[in-house]
Amino acid sequence: MNDLKKYRQLKEEETQIEKKIAGEITPKELEKLYYKLESINKRKTEIQNSLQ
């Protein structure tokens, strides 16, 4: 999978997580989602840097 496709996939995952956060979830679920969101953002940054 090329970097642009990976980036788009990460962006989609990020959107799905944000939708879950907007819904009713437990604090423990929220903590897991924020951790996953942080991981996605790090990977997106790495991909953006590799594309430059």
Secondary structure, DSSP 8 states (H G I E B T S, - for coil): --HHHHHHHHHHHHHHHHHHHHS---HHHHHHHHHHHHHHHHHHHHHHHHH-
